[in-house]
């Protein structure tokens, strides 16, 4: 008995630990091999396309950034750190970093706060819920090109521009939106906020609906008001979701292009450089000045910023998981097993 | 699993909303929205919809109406005249056609290839699975904008500049699509079903096409709509690579590039470019909501 015990444990462990499907005695060896190779055939088309047009260009950006490479010019020559040296001496680069940051902040912060409030309201029971939810995605479904062109006329510099008319009614002077440094950034932030608020509200709403109802009931029994419930139950419960949206919108902020390009009328970034965000600067350097190597260096710096943001997120998420004492993957697999068992 | 029912969103994103939670009657009365909620949400909806209304209003007046004194707040008579002018400046119908070709092609390839790969990652065990899926997930957050320089080099080497393939190929599959379908399939498809098919002697391909695809259809629909929208609205990459045969966004952006940019004509053009997607949103709104919220599963 005692001799056999370890063997049994081993077998059980191997059976439970290996994630291979239990082999059926009926299936022939040939079909077994087909089963083993089929997954590769299923992932192959994805990885071929993704590798060729996703991963390879990403890695190739790094290579190009170390070369002197001109649009329509001769083949690239190795340039060492020249492109980066140019970049870190370029005033336009620091300006674009700064503008990306400021526009990012004045568009992300109000956007997420509005979204949180909207999600809270959408979570109530109401009659025309479906209409309100769909109205949330209308801006997201609109192309940025159309949105920017429309907002461009709403923010027109002339006295007849809609925003200036409203200012006039309030007794204020018309503002020259496109030419001022902060006014231009504010106008861009308004477009970004309009476009993404509803999207984030829906993400928050989904997060709110996964918060257990009994938490609210317990809080209500303890005499907590609606607002206190929001502060002490909803916000903590939403923490992972909030983190997710913060990362998503900060990454989005580094990718701003269409709004400043069309609102600011070109890749120049405005007379004061008020529109010159990183992607616009990269586009101008690469496709208007024609210095692909330098543009790739800008892309690489942006990539490093993005990776830092993602790692920050991963680190925070790990802290969070440790709090709960439950690994993410484990949770996911239990959910699917439960579903399968049903 | 009721396809096409009112609960589409939940069906589409089981990972997030979970099983439809039965609300107790008591909670329902407590959770009812007050009048203020309706007012605030109504105003928000108005703000979200206003730019469309404004583009209709401004696109239906002459430019002099727009900037002389008070701007009009009601639609005028000139919408079709302005649309005609917009069509004169840029061949918007051809551009709409190109966008339709590109978006449909991207939608089809994304659905098909991402579902295949998502199934493999969800239900098959093979060597390197975790590593390959790890690579896929790691690139989820890397914006494709950062690769446009080498991508342009690749496309010009392949002689595909100004060819629609140069827009279709980079959009043909997405890491998000694989991630999304893996999540969907691992929740919506019981292992037993696949095992049973195997025991019954069905080949792997047979299993995929007769069991996985039909059952994964709600998820595939959500992914397809998101892919279609992203492709339809994309601007930077098409602007770089197909400037001579522009997609609708590039063409509309180009209307304003004339030496006398005429706001009402531009806005009439945006109406043309926006209406198709507004229709998509009206019809598939619930699926789009489901897709957006499923993205949050990630965290």
Interface residues (C-beta under 8 A of the other chain):
Chain A: X19 X20 X21 X22 X24 X26 X27 X31 X34 X35 X36 X38 X39 X40 X42 X43 X45 X46 X47 X49 X50 X52 X53 X54 X55 X56 X57 X58 X60 X61 X63 X64 X118 X121 X122 X123 X124 X125 X126 X130 X131 X132 X133 X134 X135 X136 X137 X138 X139 X140 X141 X142 X143 X144 X145 X146 X147 X149 X150 X151 X152 X153 X154 X156 X158 X159 X160 X161 X162 X165 X194 X198 X199 X202 X203 X205 X206 X207 X209 X210 X213 X217 X220 X240 X241 X243 X244 X245 X247 X248 X251 X254 X255 X257 X258 X262 X279 X282 X283 X286 X287 X292 X295 X296 X299 X302 X303 X306 X307 X310 X317 X332 X335 X336 X339 X340
Chain B: X13 X14 X15 X16 X17 X18 X21 X23 X24 X27 X28 X30 X31 X32 X33 X34 X37 X38 X40 X41 X44 X45 X47 X48 X49 X51 X52 X54 X55 X58 X66 X67 X68 X69 X70 X71 X109 X113 X114 X116 X117 X119 X120 X121 X124 X125 X126 X129 X132 X135 X136 X139 X141 X142 X143 X144 X145 X146 X147 X148 X149 X150 X151 X152 X153 X154 X169 X170 X172 X173 X175 X178 X186 X187 X188 X190 X191 X192 X195 X198 X199 X201 X203 X204 X205 X208 X229 X232 X233 X235 X236 X240 X249 X252 X253 X256 X263 X266 X267 X269 X270 X273 X274 X277 X278 X280 X281 X282 X285 X286 X288 X289 X292 X293 X295 X296 X298 X299
